[in-house]
Amino acid sequence: MLTKEEYKRYDRHIRLNEVGVVGQEKLKAATVLVIGAGGLGCPVLQYLAAAGIGHLIIVDHDVVSISNLQRQVLFSTNDVGKSKAEVIKDRLFALNPHCKITTVLSRFDKENALKLVAKVDVVVDGTDNFSSRYLINDACVIEDKPLVSASIQRFDGQLSVFNYQEGPTYRCIFPNPPSAEEAPNCNEIGVVGAMVGIMGTMQATEVIKIITGVGKVLSGELLLISGMDMSFQKLKFKKNQKVANISTLGEYNFDFCEIPNQEVEIDFKTVEELLSSDKSVTLIDVREEYEREIDDIGGINIPLAELEERINEIPSSEKIIFYCQSGKRSLKAIELYQSLNKRDVKLYSLKGGMELI
């Protein structure tokens, strides 16, 4: 049942013949799991809370960095360093105190995936890596939950709804993750902030349609949007029983920007100590030149894309520390250096990059 205040708050929904009081009560009774509180998660959560979703569960272990602010519009400069999920929880409660907000400040992984997915009505994928996308898909298939998924790269976006009423899954259109060569370069792909907002609000729209039973859900179709010319295209795809039937979670190590050995990551304090006490250390900045002009901590500047052809410029040091903006390219630099140079040398990556300094 809606309260008098809720009748006033959701008046514009209730006036819609397709939604009405019954539809609004369905929204109030629903629980939605949003995995990722970043670029996509911000608009999704904002509009779902405003729409009157009864319970939102936010899964995100990350903190706000200054580079997030270009597209993650629920955060402010004062939020840098704070938990994304907790900041958003406060923003959403201020927007709509009728919406229950639960935060899970950990990674969405094999240990918690099925437990989290089982308790909700709809799952929203707001992540940005292949490991999470396949894991989320498989968990939704096992627990029979609809999945609203979107992705962004540069000026382009993709949107679809998977596993809706036994419809096609993410694996039906993308059976296997791309190879390291086919995946987007780890050189932190740029993205237009407004496009993230467009795709996130469209995800929220699909969630509302699924819960209320209004309209035609984007199942079995992949919507492609180009912000460069504002063109829209739909690709139809069918369920593939060979890949759709998932009964157990598998392995999901598809993060090409990371390497398994996290012992190579060191914090800035350790970097300073090594540089001041050990003359055999070489510092390498693998960012682009324009990034270095903003700030740097010294060292040789060799962008990741040029590392292979310029590897001879790196001195024969006993220790090499790579750094970048977020810590992803520096991990990739270690992997590349190891493949090209068999010399016994200790390699390190600045954890979190310049964003945590």
C-alpha positions in Angstrom: 0.0 0.0 0.0 1.1 3.5 -0.8 1.1 6.2 1.9 -0.5 9.7 1.3 3.0 11.2 0.9 3.9 8.5 -1.7 0.8 9.2 -3.7 2.0 12.8 -4.0 5.6 11.8 -4.6 4.8 9.4 -7.4 2.0 11.3 -8.9 3.5 11.5 -12.4 3.9 7.7 -12.4 0.4 7.0 -11.1 -1.1 9.3 -13.8 0.3 6.9 -16.4 -2.4 4.4 -17.4 0.3 1.8 -18.0 1.6 2.2 -14.4 -1.1 3.5 -12.1 -1.3 2.6 -8.4 -0.8 -1.1 -9.1 2.4 -0.5 -11.0 3.7 1.8 -8.3 3.0 -0.7 -5.6 5.0 -3.3 -7.6 7.9 -0.9 -7.7 7.6 -0.4 -3.9 7.6 -4.1 -3.3 10.6 -4.8 -5.6 14.2 -5.4 -4.6 16.9 -4.5 -7.2 20.6 -5.5 -7.0 23.0 -3.0 -8.6 26.5 -4.2 -9.0 28.9 -1.3 -9.4 28.4 2.2 -8.1 30.3 4.0 -10.9 29.5 5.6 -14.1 26.5 3.4 -14.9 25.5 2.8 -11.3 25.1 6.5 -10.5 22.2 7.2 -12.9 20.7 3.8 -12.5 20.5 4.1 -8.7 19.4 7.8 -8.8 16.4 7.1 -11.1 15.4 3.8 -9.4 15.4 5.5 -6.0 13.4 8.4 -7.4 11.0 5.9 -9.1 10.2 4.3 -5.7 12.0 1.0 -5.8 11.4 -0.4 -2.3 14.8 -1.9 -1.7 18.1 -1.2 -3.5 21.2 -3.3 -2.8 24.5 -1.7 -3.9 27.6 -3.8 -4.3 30.8 -1.8 -4.6 34.2 -2.0 -2.8 35.8 1.1 -4.4 36.4 4.6 -3.2 35.8 7.9 -5.1 38.7 9.2 -7.1 38.9 12.6 -8.7 38.9 11.1 -12.2 35.5 9.6 -11.4 33.8 13.0 -11.2 33.8 13.6 -15.0 30.9 11.0 -15.3 29.9 9.7 -11.8 27.6 12.6 -11.0 26.4 11.5 -7.6 29.8 12.4 -6.2 31.4 15.7 -5.4 35.0 16.8 -4.9 34.6 16.5 -1.2 33.8 12.8 -1.6 37.2 11.8 -3.0 38.6 8.9 -0.9 35.2 8.0 0.5 33.3 4.7 -0.1 31.3 5.0 -3.3 28.4 2.9 -2.0 28.2 4.7 1.3 28.2 8.2 -0.3 25.5 7.1 -2.7 23.5 5.6 0.1 23.3 9.1 1.8 22.5 10.8 -1.5 19.6 8.4 -2.3 18.2 8.6 1.2 18.1 12.4 0.8 16.4 11.9 -2.5 13.8 9.4 -1.3 13.6 8.3 2.4 11.0 5.7 1.4 13.6 3.6 -0.4 15.6 1.1 1.7 19.3 1.1 0.8 21.7 -1.7 1.6 25.4 -1.5 0.8 27.8 -4.4 0.3 31.3 -3.0 0.6 33.1 -5.9 -1.0 33.7 -7.4 -4.5 31.0 -9.3 -6.2 32.7 -12.7 -6.5 32.0 -16.4 -6.5 31.7 -16.5 -2.8 28.8 -14.1 -2.5 27.3 -14.0 -6.1 24.5 -16.6 -5.7 23.5 -15.5 -2.2 23.1 -11.8 -3.4 21.3 -12.6 -6.6 18.9 -15.1 -5.1 17.2 -12.5 -2.8 16.3 -9.9 -5.5 13.8 -9.4 -8.4 16.1 -7.8 -10.9 19.9 -7.5 -11.3 21.7 -4.5 -12.9 25.3 -4.9 -14.2 27.2 -1.6 -13.8 30.6 -3.1 -13.9 33.4 -2.5 -16.5 35.3 -5.8 -16.8 34.7 -9.2 -18.5 35.2 -11.3 -15.3 32.3 -9.6 -13.6 30.0 -9.6 -16.6 30.3 -13.4 -17.1 30.0 -14.1 -13.4 26.9 -11.9 -13.0 25.3 -13.5 -16.0 26.0 -17.0 -14.8 24.7 -16.2 -11.3 21.5 -14.8 -12.8 21.0 -17.9 -15.0 21.4 -20.2 -12.0 19.0 -18.2 -9.8 16.7 -17.4 -12.7 16.8 -13.6 -12.4 16.6 -11.0 -15.2 19.8 -9.1 -15.9 19.9 -5.5 -17.2 23.3 -5.0 -18.7 25.1 -2.0 -20.4 28.6 -1.1 -21.4 30.3 2.1 -22.6 33.4 2.8 -24.6 34.4 6.2 -25.9 31.3 7.6 -27.6 29.5 4.3 -27.9 27.1 2.3 -25.7 25.4 -1.1 -25.7 22.3 -2.2 -23.8 20.4 -5.5 -23.4 18.3 -7.5 -21.0 19.4 -11.1 -20.5 17.7 -14.1 -19.0 14.3 -12.4 -19.0 11.5 -15.0 -18.9 13.9 -17.7 -20.0 15.2 -15.6 -22.9 18.8 -15.4 -24.2 21.7 -14.8 -21.8 24.9 -12.8 -22.1 26.7 -15.9 -23.3 24.2 -16.4 -26.1 25.6 -13.3 -27.9 29.1 -13.3 -26.3 29.8 -17.1 -25.7 33.4 -16.5 -24.6 35.4 -13.5 -23.4 37.7 -11.9 -26.0 41.4 -12.7 -26.1 43.9 -10.3 -24.6 44.6 -9.1 -28.1 41.0 -8.5 -28.9 40.1 -6.8 -25.7 40.2 -3.0 -25.4 43.6 -1.7 -24.7 44.3 -1.4 -21.0 45.5 2.2 -21.6 42.4 3.4 -19.7 39.9 3.8 -22.6 38.3 7.3 -22.6 34.6 7.8 -22.3 32.1 10.6 -22.8 30.5 11.2 -19.4 27.1 12.1 -20.8 27.0 8.8 -22.7 27.4 7.0 -19.4 24.3 8.9 -18.1 22.3 8.0 -21.2 23.0 4.3 -20.9 22.4 4.3 -17.1 19.0 5.9 -17.4 18.1 3.5 -20.1 19.0 0.6 -17.8 16.8 2.1 -15.2 14.0 2.3 -17.7 14.3 -1.4 -18.5 14.2 -2.3 -14.8 11.0 -0.3 -14.3 9.5 -2.0 -17.4 10.4 -5.5 -16.1 8.9 -4.8 -12.6 5.7 -3.2 -13.8 5.2 -5.4 -16.8 4.9 -2.3 -19.1 6.1 -2.2 -22.7 8.5 -4.5 -24.6 11.6 -5.5 -22.6 14.9 -5.4 -24.6 15.3 -9.2 -24.5 16.9 -11.0 -27.4 18.1 -7.6 -28.8 21.3 -5.7 -28.4 20.8 -1.9 -28.7 23.9 -0.1 -30.1 24.1 3.6 -29.7 26.7 6.0 -31.2 27.0 9.3 -29.5 29.0 10.6 -32.5 26.0 10.8 -34.8 23.2 9.7 -32.3 22.4 6.6 -34.4 20.6 3.7 -32.9 20.8 0.1 -34.1 19.3 -3.2 -32.8 20.9 -6.6 -33.3 18.6 -9.6 -32.7 20.0 -12.8 -31.2 18.5 -16.0 -30.1 19.0 -18.3 -27.1 21.8 -20.8 -27.6 21.1 -23.8 -25.4 24.8 -24.9 -25.7 26.0 -21.9 -23.7 22.9 -20.7 -22.0 22.4 -23.6 -19.5 24.6 -22.8 -16.6 24.4 -24.9 -13.4 27.5 -24.0 -11.5 29.9 -21.0 -11.4 33.2 -21.4 -13.2 36.4 -19.5 -13.4 36.4 -15.8 -14.2 39.9 -14.6 -14.6 39.4 -12.5 -17.7 40.9 -9.2 -16.4 43.5 -8.5 -19.0 44.6 -5.3 -17.2 45.7 -7.3 -14.1 48.1 -10.0 -13.4 47.6 -12.7 -10.7 50.6 -11.8 -8.5 49.4 -8.8 -6.5 52.6 -8.8 -4.4 54.2 -6.5 -7.0 51.9 -3.7 -5.9 53.4 -1.3 -3.4 52.1 1.9 -1.9 53.5 5.4 -2.4 55.3 5.4 1.0 57.2 2.3 0.0 58.0 3.8 -3.4 59.5 6.9 -1.7 61.5 4.7 0.7 62.9 2.6 -2.2 63.8 5.7 -4.2 65.6 7.4 -1.3 67.5 4.4 0.0 68.3 2.3 -3.1 70.2 3.7 -6.0 69.5 0.6 -8.2 65.8 1.6 -8.6 64.4 2.9 -11.9 61.1 4.7 -11.9 59.0 4.5 -15.1 55.9 6.5 -15.8 53.7 4.6 -18.4 51.1 7.3 -18.8 50.7 9.6 -21.8 52.6 12.8 -22.0 49.6 15.0 -21.4 48.9 13.2 -18.2 52.4 13.7 -17.0 52.0 17.5 -17.5 49.3 17.5 -14.9 51.4 15.9 -12.2 54.2 13.3 -11.8 56.6 11.8 -9.3 59.5 11.8 -11.6 61.1 9.0 -13.6 61.3 8.2 -17.3 58.1 8.7 -19.3 57.5 5.8 -21.6 53.7 5.4 -22.5 52.5 1.8 -22.3 51.7 1.8 -26.0 55.3 2.5 -26.7 56.9 0.3 -24.1 57.7 -2.6 -26.4 59.6 -0.5 -29.0 61.3 1.6 -26.4 62.2 -1.1 -23.9 65.9 -0.6 -24.5 65.6 2.9 -23.0 65.0 1.3 -19.6 68.3 1.1 -17.6 69.6 -2.3 -16.5 68.5 -1.7 -12.9 68.0 -4.3 -10.2 64.5 -2.9 -9.4 62.0 -1.2 -11.6 58.9 0.7 -10.4 56.1 1.3 -13.0 53.4 3.8 -12.3 50.3 5.3 -14.1 47.1 7.1 -13.2 45.1 4.2 -11.5 47.6 1.3 -11.2 46.1 -0.7 -14.1 48.6 0.2 -16.9 51.5 -0.2 -14.6 50.5 -3.8 -13.9 50.2 -4.4 -17.6 53.6 -2.8 -18.1 55.1 -5.4 -15.7 53.5 -8.3 -17.6 54.8 -6.9 -20.9 58.3 -6.3 -19.6 58.5 -9.8 -18.2 57.5 -11.2 -21.6 60.2 -9.2 -23.4 63.0 -9.2 -20.9 64.2 -12.4 -19.3 66.7 -10.6 -17.0 66.4 -11.2 -13.3 64.9 -8.0 -12.0 62.4 -7.0 -9.3 59.4 -5.3 -10.7 56.9 -3.2 -8.8 53.7 -1.3 -9.6 52.5 1.8 -7.7 49.2 0.6 -6.1 46.3 2.8 -7.1 48.5 5.0 -9.2 48.6 8.8 -9.0 45.0 8.9 -8.0 45.8 7.7 -4.4 48.7 10.1 -3.9 
